[in-house]
Amino acid sequence: MRRLFLSSLVLSSLAIGAFAEDPIAAAAPKSAIASPVDYTLQPLDLLRIVVFQEPDLERQVRISQEYTVNLPLIGLIDLSGKSVRQAEEMIRARYDADFLKNPQITITVLEYTPRTVQVVGAINQPGAIAFTPEQQMTIMEAIAKAGGQSRVADIRRVNLTRLTAEGKTETYTINLDDIMKGRSTEKWPLLKGDVIFVPERIL
């Protein structure tokens, strides 16, 4: 009887633990459960590709540096510039053309390729800050994660340097003091590869 009670207690503890928030699990991309269909796929993203009622065709594949994945029957697929929804439609069309009748394709992003921005200059902990696609990190949040600005920082002349989709480099000068004091509502959401430079005040 005592052994049965202890076994029940252990099982109850495990059940409670399964529902408790694990800080590591909490930090994992929530879109591993439901990927945003408008997310643009990137090299090194890990995908689960499911063909409804065709378990032999299910695959977990990582996108190559050339934006390709290799799938059974249809071979190499180029996902460059494709969103999750567009990739599902492309793969559906390839299977539908020669192998399956009106297949249903579901793509889930299991792991996102790391996205980072650099925060440098008059910062307490300068360096790379990582974030996931669904976070949409702002310039203020990135600086906060880098330990905040130092005592000599000039937050009225912060530079944000960004590489555009056309390959051009653009630099914006941002007055963070206006944002902090509510004089500006611009949040400045960050993109992968952005560089934030916080200059020192001119004494």
N, C-alpha and C positions, 0 to 999 in steps of 0.2 A: 504493500500500500504506500509506504514511504517512497519507494522507488518510482511508483506511478506518479505520485505528487511532484517529485523532483523533475521528472521528465516533462510533466505538463508545465511546470514553472519555466524550464529552459525553453520549451517551444513558445510559450507566451512571450518571453523576453525577446526571442528571435523575431517574433511577429511584430512586437512594438518597435524593435530596432529597424525593421524593414520600412516602417512608415516614418521613422525619425529622420530629420533632415541631416544628411551627410554633407559636411562642408565641401568635400571634393565633388560629390555628385551635384551639389547645388551650383558649383562653378562650371560644370560641363554644359555644353551648348544645349539649350532646351529644344532647339530645332532638330536634334537627333531623333525626337519623337514626331514632330511635325515641321518639316522644312518649309520656309517661306517660298512660295512658288515663283516669286519674282527675284529671288536671289540669283546673281550671276555666278555661275560655277567657275572655280579657280583651280589651277594646278595644285596637286597634293590633297585636294578635298577627297575624303573617303565616302563613297556612295554605296547604298544598298539599292539594287535595281531588281524589282519584282515584276514578273509577268503573271497576271492573274490566272490561276488554275494551271500554271506551267511551272511547278516547283523545280524541275531540272534546269530551268533557264535562270533561276535566281542567282545573283552574283553580288559579292562585295568587291568593289574595284576602286582603286585610287587613280584619280586623273593624273596623267603624265605631264611633264613639263611642256609638252607640245599640245596640251589640252585634249588628249585622246583617251578613250577607253576601248578595251577589246572585249566583245561580247559573243556568246555562242551563236552560231549560225550566221550572224550578220557581220562579224568581224570588227574592224576598226571604225570607231565613231568619233568625229571631230566635234567637240563641245565648245570650241572657242567662241566666246561672246554669248553663250546660250544661258538662259535662265533655267531653273528647274522645270518649269512648265514647258518651255521650248524643247528641252532635252527629252522630256517624256514624249512629246509629240513626234520628234524626229525618230526616236527609237521605235515608237508605235508604227510609224509609216514604213520603216525598214522591215519590221517583222510582217506587217500586213501585206507588203508587196509580194513576198515569195513563200512565206512559211505559215502564218497564222491568219485566221479570219477575225478581223476587228479586235485585236488584242488590247488589253487594258494594262498600261504600264504605270508603275508607281516608283518614284525616286525619292529616297530619304538621304539627307546628308548626315552621316554618322559622325564625321569629324571635319571641321573646317580647317583650311590652311591658316596658319597663324597670321594675324594682321597686326602690324605694329606701327606706331608713330614714334618719332624721336623728339624728346624734350630736352633742350640744351640751354646753356647760358647761365643767367643768375637764378639757378634752381637748386634747391637743397639736395635732391637726389637725381641728377641728370641721367638720362639713358633712354632705353626703349620701353615703351608702354604697350602691352598687348591688349587686344579687345576682340570680342566676337561680333559677327555681323549684326546681330539683333540688338547689341548695346547702343549703337550710334553714339559713340563717345564724343563729347564736346571738348573744345579747347580748355575750358575751365576744369573739367573733370580730369583731363590728361595732366594738367599742371598739378592738380591736387594729388593725383596718384604718384607724381614725381616728387612728392614731399613739399610742394608749394614753392612759391617764389622766395628768394633770399631777401635779406633786409635791404640790400642795395639795388633790388630789381626796379626797373622802370616799366611798370605794367601799362603805361599809356602808349608804349611803342613796341608792342610784341609783334614779331614777324611770323607769319605762317607761309611756308614755302610748299608748293604742291606741283606735282607733275600731272598735266592734263592727259586726257585720253588721246590727244593728238601728239603727245610727246613734247609739249612745250612746258617750260617751267614758269610758274606764276608765283609772285610773292605779294602777300597782303599785309598791311600794317593795321593792327587791331588795338583799340583802346579798351583794355580789360577793366579799367577803372569805371568806365561808363556802364559796362555790363554788370559789374558788381554792385553798382549804386542804382541800377534800374533805369539809367538814362538811355540804354540801348536794349532792345529785345532780341538782337541777333545772337544765336547760340553758337554758331560756327561748328556744325558737326564735322568730324574728321573723316578722312579717307586713308586707306592703307598707304603707307609711305610718306605721309605728311611730316614735315619738320617744323617744330615750334622753337623759335629762338627768343628768349627773354633777355633783353639788353640790361646793362647796368645804368643807373642814373648818372648823368653828367654832373659832377660836383663843381 
